[in-house]
Amino acid sequence: MSTSQPYILNRVQNPKAMEITYNSIKRGNKTDEDLAEATGFDEEKLLDQSTTGLNLYGLIGKREYEYFTKDLSFDTGNDSLDFKMTMLRNIAREATEDDWGKQSALLLNYEYLLDNGRQYFSGSDSELIKDIDLWHQEMGYEPRNNRGKRSKLNDVKFSNWTSQATYLGLLHTARQNEFTVYPDPELLVAAIRRCTETAGNGEEVELAEFVPWMGENLLRLPLTSEGHFTKPVSRALYALAKQERIAFVKSGDARQVNLSGVQVSKIDTIAKDANVIKPLQ
């Protein structure tokens, strides 16, 4: 795990500004001076935060004094969604248990909430922050600064994380500094479609294949001890099935992965023993 790389939970407080800066660079504003004029961002504050964040998320590079954008990994027809999914993908590709990337907290914090069934939480819950930090250590994730000192999760870092996770569609503001936990339905639909194309047969994909694909490319989705999706993810998937945007079906003898915490009706597009998921629109 790199110690020289800045820690993104210290550096990014306004993730939307990164998207604005990325698009400005793409339009030809390649120097700090040009970007400051085009965006109206202060060079030493918001612009520096944005370019640092874009670099840490793997979305830009710099040659001499000029920035350049890197291609987005998704093409959903929604530029903002493509940008956010690429952010997640770039972190997910480095979030491996053998050698955690320094920015893995983005995904690990969310995994902890999912795995512990936290559908709601307060951003100022100090006990939750301590529990997540302890879990980081148990998982072997210990980001360090350039002096080798461990970057402990605290209320400031957690606040920056909630800002980034909310922007990415992983959290949703319930009240001031209180959050609901579930993935953005648009992100899920786009992910299912992409997974179907790359890991499935072009029309559908086994649920048992979808889970590891998500972990490698976007989000780590823990399953319950019974092999079910956790409640926050189940509710989001169930809502999409109710809207007939996806379907859960039985096909062959692949391993089942069920929903937990939802009452499945006979009229829903969810087979009782579903083991395959498919996008409908």
C-alpha positions as CSV (number, residue, x, y, z in Angstrom):
1,M,0.0,0.0,0.0
2,S,1.5,3.3,-1.1
3,T,2.4,5.9,1.6
4,S,3.5,8.7,-0.7
5,Q,0.0,9.0,-2.3
6,P,-2.3,11.5,-0.6
7,Y,-5.3,10.1,1.2
8,I,-8.5,10.9,-0.7
9,L,-10.6,11.1,2.5
10,N,-8.3,14.0,3.6
11,R,-8.3,15.8,0.2
12,V,-11.8,15.8,-1.3
13,Q,-14.7,17.6,0.3
14,N,-16.6,18.6,-2.9
15,P,-16.7,15.7,-5.4
16,K,-19.1,17.5,-7.7
17,A,-16.4,20.0,-8.4
18,M,-14.2,17.2,-9.7
19,E,-16.8,16.4,-12.4
20,I,-16.9,20.1,-13.4
21,T,-13.1,20.3,-13.6
22,Y,-12.9,17.0,-15.6
23,N,-15.4,18.3,-18.2
24,S,-13.5,21.6,-18.3
25,I,-10.2,19.9,-19.0
26,K,-11.9,17.8,-21.7
27,R,-13.1,21.0,-23.3
28,G,-9.5,22.2,-23.7
29,N,-8.7,24.1,-20.4
30,K,-5.5,22.3,-19.6
31,T,-3.6,24.6,-17.2
32,D,-4.4,25.7,-13.7
33,E,-4.8,29.2,-14.9
34,D,-7.2,28.3,-17.7
35,L,-9.2,26.0,-15.3
36,A,-9.5,28.7,-12.7
37,E,-10.9,31.1,-15.2
38,A,-13.3,28.6,-16.8
39,T,-14.6,27.1,-13.6
40,G,-14.4,30.1,-11.2
41,F,-12.7,27.8,-8.7
42,D,-9.9,29.2,-6.5
43,E,-6.6,27.7,-7.7
44,E,-5.2,27.1,-4.2
45,K,-8.4,25.6,-2.7
46,L,-11.3,24.1,-4.7
47,L,-9.4,23.7,-8.0
48,D,-6.4,22.1,-6.2
49,Q,-8.8,19.8,-4.3
50,S,-10.5,18.9,-7.6
51,T,-7.4,18.1,-9.6
52,T,-5.8,16.2,-6.7
53,G,-9.0,14.1,-6.4
54,L,-9.2,13.5,-10.1
55,N,-5.7,12.2,-10.1
56,L,-6.3,10.0,-7.1
57,Y,-9.4,8.6,-8.8
58,G,-7.4,7.9,-11.9
59,L,-9.3,10.2,-14.1
60,I,-6.6,12.7,-15.2
61,G,-2.9,12.9,-15.7
62,K,-0.5,15.7,-16.2
63,R,2.3,16.4,-18.7
64,E,4.6,19.2,-17.6
65,Y,2.0,22.0,-16.8
66,E,-1.0,20.6,-18.7
67,Y,-3.7,18.2,-17.6
68,F,-5.2,15.6,-19.8
69,T,-8.3,13.5,-19.2
70,K,-8.4,9.7,-19.2
71,D,-11.2,7.8,-21.0
72,L,-14.2,6.8,-19.0
73,S,-14.8,3.0,-18.6
74,F,-18.6,3.1,-19.1
75,D,-20.9,4.3,-21.9
76,T,-24.4,4.4,-20.5
77,G,-25.7,7.4,-22.4
78,N,-25.5,9.5,-19.2
79,D,-22.1,11.3,-19.0
80,S,-22.4,12.0,-15.3
81,L,-23.2,8.4,-14.5
82,D,-20.3,7.2,-16.6
83,F,-18.0,9.5,-14.7
84,K,-19.2,8.2,-11.3
85,M,-19.1,4.6,-12.3
86,T,-15.5,5.1,-13.6
87,M,-14.5,6.6,-10.3
88,L,-15.9,3.5,-8.5
89,R,-14.2,1.1,-11.0
90,N,-10.8,2.7,-10.6
91,I,-11.0,2.3,-6.8
92,A,-12.4,-1.2,-7.0
93,R,-9.6,-2.4,-9.2
94,E,-7.2,-1.5,-6.4
95,A,-9.4,-2.7,-3.5
96,T,-8.0,-6.2,-3.3
97,E,-7.5,-8.1,0.0
98,D,-4.0,-9.2,-1.0
99,D,-2.8,-5.6,-1.2
100,W,-5.5,-2.9,-0.5
101,G,-5.1,0.2,-2.5
102,K,-4.7,3.3,-0.4
103,Q,-8.2,4.7,-1.3
104,S,-10.0,1.4,-0.6
105,A,-11.9,3.1,2.3
106,L,-14.3,4.4,-0.3
107,L,-15.6,0.9,-0.8
108,L,-14.8,-0.7,2.5
109,N,-16.8,1.8,4.6
110,Y,-19.8,1.0,2.4
111,E,-19.3,-2.7,2.6
112,Y,-19.3,-2.4,6.4
113,L,-22.6,-0.6,6.4
114,L,-24.1,-3.2,4.0
115,D,-22.7,-6.2,5.9
116,N,-24.1,-4.9,9.2
117,G,-27.5,-4.1,7.8
118,R,-27.2,-0.3,8.4
119,Q,-30.0,1.1,6.3
120,Y,-29.8,4.4,8.1
121,F,-27.0,6.2,10.1
122,S,-25.9,9.5,11.4
123,G,-22.7,11.0,10.0
124,S,-21.7,12.1,13.5
125,D,-22.0,8.6,15.1
126,S,-18.6,8.3,16.8
127,E,-19.2,4.7,17.8
128,L,-19.9,3.7,14.2
129,I,-16.7,5.5,13.0
130,K,-14.7,3.7,15.7
131,D,-16.3,0.3,14.7
132,I,-15.5,0.9,11.0
133,D,-11.9,1.9,11.8
134,L,-11.4,-1.3,13.9
135,W,-12.9,-3.4,11.1
136,H,-10.4,-1.7,8.7
137,Q,-7.6,-3.0,10.9
138,E,-9.1,-6.5,11.1
139,M,-9.3,-6.6,7.3
140,G,-5.7,-5.6,7.0
141,Y,-6.5,-2.2,5.5
142,E,-4.2,0.4,7.2
143,P,-3.5,3.4,5.0
144,R,-0.4,5.4,6.0
145,N,0.9,8.9,5.4
146,N,4.4,9.7,4.0
147,R,5.8,9.3,7.5
148,G,4.5,5.8,7.8
149,K,1.8,6.7,10.4
150,R,-1.5,5.0,10.1
151,S,-4.4,7.3,8.8
152,K,-7.0,6.6,11.4
153,L,-10.6,7.1,10.4
154,N,-12.1,10.0,12.2
155,D,-15.1,12.3,12.0
156,V,-13.5,14.6,9.4
157,K,-12.5,11.8,7.1
158,F,-15.9,10.2,7.6
159,S,-17.6,13.4,6.7
160,N,-15.6,13.7,3.5
161,W,-16.4,10.0,2.8
162,T,-20.2,10.6,3.2
163,S,-19.9,13.6,0.7
164,Q,-18.1,11.4,-1.8
165,A,-20.4,8.4,-1.3
166,T,-23.5,10.6,-1.5
167,Y,-22.3,12.1,-4.8
168,L,-21.6,8.6,-6.1
169,G,-25.2,7.5,-5.3
170,L,-24.3,5.1,-2.6
171,L,-25.9,7.1,0.2
172,H,-28.9,9.4,0.2
173,T,-29.5,12.3,2.5
174,A,-32.5,11.7,4.8
175,R,-32.0,14.8,7.0
176,Q,-29.1,17.0,7.8
177,N,-26.1,14.7,8.4
178,E,-28.3,11.6,8.4
179,F,-28.2,9.1,5.5
180,T,-30.1,6.2,4.0
181,V,-27.9,3.4,2.6
182,Y,-28.7,1.9,-0.8
183,P,-27.1,2.0,-4.3
184,D,-28.5,4.4,-6.9
185,P,-31.0,2.3,-9.0
186,E,-29.5,3.8,-12.2
187,L,-26.1,2.6,-11.2
188,L,-27.4,-0.9,-10.5
189,V,-29.3,-1.1,-13.8
190,A,-26.2,0.0,-15.8
191,A,-24.0,-2.4,-13.8
192,I,-26.4,-5.3,-14.5
193,R,-26.4,-4.5,-18.2
194,R,-22.6,-4.3,-18.3
195,C,-22.2,-7.5,-16.3
196,T,-24.6,-9.3,-18.6
197,E,-22.5,-8.3,-21.6
198,T,-19.1,-9.1,-20.1
199,A,-19.8,-12.0,-17.7
200,G,-23.2,-13.3,-18.9
201,N,-24.6,-14.4,-22.2
202,G,-25.6,-11.0,-23.4
203,E,-29.2,-11.3,-22.1
204,E,-28.8,-12.5,-18.5
205,V,-26.1,-13.4,-15.9
206,E,-26.0,-15.8,-13.0
207,L,-26.4,-14.0,-9.7
208,A,-23.5,-15.9,-8.3
209,E,-21.4,-14.3,-11.1
210,F,-22.9,-10.9,-10.7
211,V,-21.7,-10.5,-7.1
212,P,-17.9,-11.1,-7.7
213,W,-18.1,-9.0,-10.9
214,M,-19.5,-6.1,-8.9
215,G,-16.7,-6.5,-6.4
216,E,-14.0,-6.4,-9.1
217,N,-15.6,-3.5,-11.0
218,L,-17.7,-1.3,-8.8
219,L,-18.9,-2.2,-5.3
220,R,-18.2,-5.0,-2.8
221,L,-21.6,-6.6,-2.1
222,P,-21.4,-8.8,1.0
223,L,-24.0,-11.6,1.2
224,T,-25.7,-12.8,4.4
225,S,-24.8,-16.1,6.0
226,E,-27.7,-17.6,4.1
227,G,-26.3,-16.4,0.8
228,H,-28.8,-13.6,0.3
229,F,-28.2,-10.0,-0.7
230,T,-28.2,-7.7,2.4
231,K,-31.3,-5.6,3.1
232,P,-30.1,-2.3,1.6
233,V,-29.2,-3.9,-1.7
234,S,-32.2,-6.2,-1.7
235,R,-34.6,-3.2,-1.4
236,A,-32.9,-1.4,-4.3
237,L,-33.0,-4.5,-6.5
238,Y,-36.6,-5.3,-5.5
239,A,-37.7,-1.8,-6.4
240,L,-36.1,-2.2,-9.9
241,A,-37.9,-5.5,-10.3
242,K,-41.2,-3.9,-9.3
243,Q,-40.6,-1.3,-11.9
244,E,-39.9,-4.1,-14.5
245,R,-36.5,-2.8,-15.2
246,I,-34.8,-6.1,-14.2
247,A,-36.1,-9.6,-13.6
248,F,-34.9,-12.4,-11.4
249,V,-35.5,-15.8,-13.0
250,K,-34.7,-19.5,-12.6
251,S,-32.5,-20.9,-15.2
252,G,-30.5,-24.1,-15.0
253,D,-28.9,-25.2,-11.7
254,A,-26.7,-22.3,-10.9
255,R,-26.4,-21.3,-7.2
256,Q,-29.4,-19.2,-5.9
257,V,-28.9,-15.7,-4.4
258,N,-32.0,-14.4,-2.8
259,L,-33.2,-11.1,-1.5
260,S,-33.5,-10.5,2.2
261,G,-35.9,-8.2,4.1
262,V,-38.5,-7.9,1.3
263,Q,-41.8,-9.6,0.8
264,V,-41.8,-11.0,-2.7
265,S,-45.2,-11.2,-4.3
266,K,-46.3,-13.7,-6.9
267,I,-46.9,-10.9,-9.4
268,D,-43.3,-9.6,-9.1
269,T,-40.7,-10.4,-11.7
270,I,-38.8,-12.4,-9.1
271,A,-38.8,-16.2,-9.3
272,K,-39.0,-17.9,-5.9
273,D,-35.8,-19.8,-6.5
274,A,-34.1,-17.2,-8.8
275,N,-30.5,-17.7,-9.8
276,V,-30.3,-15.4,-12.8
277,I,-30.7,-11.7,-13.2
278,K,-31.5,-9.9,-16.5
279,P,-32.0,-6.3,-17.6
280,L,-35.4,-5.6,-19.1
281,Q,-35.0,-2.0,-20.3
